[in-house]
Every structure is written in structure tokens, then in C-alpha cells.
Amino acid sequence: MTIYRCWQDLPYLEIWVVDTEFCPGAGTRNGGKHGDPITPYSLVAYEMRSRRIVRLLQHELGPTPPYGLGSDTLVVGFFLTAEFGFHLAKGWGQPANALDLYIEHRHITNNGALKAEDLDKGFYSLAGAARYYGQDTIDTTHKQEMRERIIEGPPFSDNEARTNIEYNEDDTRWTAKLLEHMTPMIRSLEHALFRAKVAWAVACEERRGVPLDMPCVIRIRTHWGDIALDLVRTMDRPFGIYEIEDGVAHWREERFKAYLRRHGMGWPTYDNGTLDQRDQTFREMEGKYPQIGPLRELRFSLSKLRLNNLQVGNDGRNRVLLGPYGSKGGSNQPSNSKYIFGPAKWIRHLITPPPGRALVHRDYCQQEIRIAAILSGDKALLAACEAGDVYRNIAAQLGFMRDGMSELEVAHVRALFKTVVLGISYGLGARSLAIRIGLSLYEAAEILARLRARFHVFEDFCRAVSDRAGLDLEISTPLGWIMQCPPGINPRTVRNFPMQSTAAEILHVFCVLAERRGIEVCAPIHDAFLCESALADIEDASIAVDRCMRDASALVLRGYELPTDQQIIRPGQRYEDKRGREMWDTVTGLVAKLEAKTA
């Protein structure tokens, strides 16, 4: 591993710093929409050794880039998925070597003790990076104005064209200055080059987008305001939580508390006694109380879902920035409001392939707990995974399954142990567990004690991880993604990092392999992938996706192949998510009634 003290030492004959500008479709003033494939507008490239600079407007862009793509050239950018998207739009190839200073900035500043609210606004932007490394302040107001004008698209006056290319050049020069400051902080150039290859794969996925049923999107958007109250009246009927006043539905916490008491349901609370009503908590509690699933979907849809925010192009495809390496563990961080896999589960039923095409959705089976078993070397935990349903198996091993149990009782114990098993990866304590599963503190402590005794190798591994992080003040993955661990960091963040970051690295490796193998990935989704192919080839495509997912996991997990399962969606079919099925059926039923009234 070589650390380069300055950019001049980097082992390339040419180092090109590149910045591009583009608009969605033909530009928003010409009918283009956010979600359309991009249309290239301008490019400025600066070669740092010779100080040569190239400025090209749209009509000057040729069939090849103005810089080499071979092994003796390094292409540098800030948020390279944008520049790579430009390459793809022009039909240019992938650089052999690239460096994304946005990703490296996130890597260098990846402090596990900091939260988003602890950082300055725009900390991860080009201007924020410039401030962090002690450069002069970038005029962000002017930058925003210029970007908005370019997004509007042509025609541009001569003055606008000149101003735009100057703005483009400014960003290029700022990025070059960043390279000067950041080069000594890049610990492994090899790992950084790999991260840029991931950015290329992500740019390919962003350009493809996810195909949606656009007529249905329009119908639901048109009637959304009218159906919101009908949704409450229909779906809240079994719960009685909402109160409608002056045509507005209001969530009432006291009614929710009463519902929990009536049904004997334990629920997490804050220190002041108020209920923890975060969506994350609802998702966790849904594992124990499946009956609240429709209520969670309704609550999320009414409070956070804005269907107009869903970024859909004129061709009916959902395209968003996927945000590679956007989290502490290195996973993608797309916009929840713009991405079809971000908001409520029911809107995923809008996913459907175009004529002659088909989709395959494959996800890893019990990925997190299997990763925990492999990383820790806990053979007992791995055996529980290999024997079938890991949550039922562990419950049985700890004596919580017995002969003669009804299907409902088995389902209840399985849901309980799903909460327990997933909780151990981040060190769930007895008190928190007792609240989540509705048992006494003694019973919760007994479950955890049995679990830790049974899977003591995993527990020893977690303690060793925490000890190493405390000694080194950082923790890393085999592919070089590092999280700083200063004194005072939440021990759960450290404990969970190996599992979360390893899952992210498997995703990264898959994306790179898939592009090389010609697999058309439309969307990476945590532990799953949505891919597209010609209808006639979908079965072979599904097999290829499975092979690629297994190979990716084997490369990261020392030869262990994570199993996958599949859902194939053919023309006329929809993506299915059982967690949002009831809500989807209700919404589409209400839309049909409203359309019948106005027909």
C-alpha cells in the first residue's frame, strides 16, 4: 500500500480533472423532466502536469472525450457519477483509472460519532469540501443560479454560454485544488480506484432507471388529494387512531396509546414517557405485530409521501442519484422521496416492465445474520442459517419451540426471534428488547443470556471489534472503507459496522461485476437488485444475476456464497411487496371509484 505525498507523485503520465454540465432531457423549459436521461451541455477538462485546459460546448463535443481513457491516464472529478453519466450519454467509454474526490472526501471525514446535524450545511458539496480543506469560499449562490439556468436548457444567449463555461471551468479548477490537498490523505490508491469503478457502475444504473406504470402514476397523482381522507376512513377503521377535522386527518397519540393498551402491545418510549413514533420503530415493531403494517403504511403515506416528488422521466422511468458511499458503512444513500424504493412500500407496485421486456428482483436470503456468522467464524450461528429459517432454528435451539404449537404460535415466536437475532448485531440490551417483544425484563435478559451462550464465538468477535476500534480509533473493511471511532462513539455503531459495511461492499462488488458481465441493473436495493432483460432471455438473466450475486459475496466473504431468491416480473405483471399489498389494493380501488364518479 503506497501513500502519495503529493499529486505529482501519482503514477500517471496525464492527470485530467474534469467537470461537466448537462440538463434533464431537452431542459426543463423545453419539456424535460427531472428523471429524464441527461443531455450533455458542456465540459471543461484540465491536465494538471501540462496545465492544458479544454473547454467544449455542446456543439463541440466529439465522438470521443478530449482526454485519454487508457492505463497511463487518471481522470479526476467531484461526484463522478455525473461525469460518468455524461460519458454514457455521449457513448464514451469508461476510464481505466479514475478518482472521485466526493467519495474520498466522505471517506476521509467518515467519523462514526458524528450525526448529519453535527455537520455544516453542504459539508459534502464541492463548496463544503473546499472549506474543509482550507480553500477560499466558493460563491454557492452564484453556483446555484448557474446550475438552475443550465437545467432549464437551451437556447442560451452568447453571454449565457460564456458565463456557463466560466462557471464550468471554476468547478474544474476548484476540484484540481482539492486533489492537491487530498492526495496525501488517500491511504490506498488501489481502493480509491475501485470506489471510482463502483461510481461508474452506479452511473450506468442511474441512466437505466426503473420502469414504472406511468398511466397509473398519473392517475394516482391526479386523485391523491381526494383519496387521502378516504384512505383514512378505509384503512384506519380497525385502529381508530386518526381524527378528521375540517377535512384534514390528524394522528392522535392518545388514541394510539389506547389501541396499544387494548391489544396488550408493548411499545418503545422515550425517557419522558412519550411513545417512540419514528418510522424506523414502526418497522421494527411490525416484525412483532404484523397487524400494524397497514397502519404504518398509512401513517407514512399521509405524513411523508409526496407523489410529485417521485422523480419520473417522460419515458416513465424513475431515475435518481443513488449516492454511492453516502453512509458511514459505505452503502448508497438515494433520496427517499424521489426513489421508488424509498417511500411507502405500496408504491413499489407501480414497477412494471415495458412491452417485450421483463424484470428480475433477486435478494440475498438472511444476509445480515449470515454475514455475522462468516465474519465471526461462529459455526453454530452459520449452521442455524444453513438449516433453513434461521429465526425459527435459533428459537428451537434455545428451547422456545415445542411440539404441537399452532401455526399462529410458531409465527409469533419467529417474529419475536427475528427482533432478537437482528438486535444482537448492534448490541440490543435487555431493557430495549423487553419493550420491543413485550416480555418482562427478566425474560428478555434470559433470552439474551441463552443467545450469547449459544453463539459465544460471535459475541467474542463483537468484543474484539470494539476493543480494536478503541485501540486504533478506527475500524475498516477488507476493501479499505474506514470509519473513525473517537472516544465517546456509540458502541452499537462500532458493533454493527462490520455487518453493515460488509453488506455494502458485497453490493459494490456485484455492481462492478454485473456491468462487466452485461447484466442490466436498474436498481440496487440494500440487499437486493432489480435487473432488466429482453422477455425471451429473462430466465437466463435471472440465473446470471444469481451467479453474479453469489460471486460478489464469495469475493468479500472468503469464498462463502450467500444464497438468493427471486421474483420475475413479466409484461402485464407488477412488482409485488406483500407489506404494501393491502395499501395498494385500497389506493387503486379508491382511484377507480373516483374515476367512475367523474366519468
Protein Blocks (a to p, Z undefined) as FASTA:
>chain_A
ZZdfbfklpccfbdcdddddddehjbjklopaehiacddfbdcdddfklopacdddfklp
cfbdcbdfbfkbccddehjllmmmmmmmnopacdfbdcdfklmmmmmmmcfkbcfklpce
hklmmklmmmmnopacddfklmmmmmmmmmnopaddfklmmmmmmmmmmmmmmmmmmmmm
mmmmmmblklmmmmmmmmmmmmmmmmnopaddfklmmmmmmmmmmmmmmmmmmmmmmnom
acceehiacddfklmmmmmmmnopacdddfkopacfbfklmmmmmmmmmmlmmmmmmmmm
mmmmcfklpccdfkopacddehgakbfnopacddfklpmklmcfklmmmpccdehiacdd
dddehklmmmmmmmnopaklmmmmmnopfklmmmmmnopacehiafklmmmmmmmmmmmm
mmmmnopafklmmmmnopafklmmmmmmmmmmmmmmlmmmmmmmmmmmmmnopacdfkop
acdddehiafklmmmmmmmmmmmmmmmmmmmmmmmnopacfbdghjaccddddfklmmmm
mmmmmmmmmmmmmmmngopacddddddddehiacddfklmmmmmmmmmmmmmmmmmmZZ
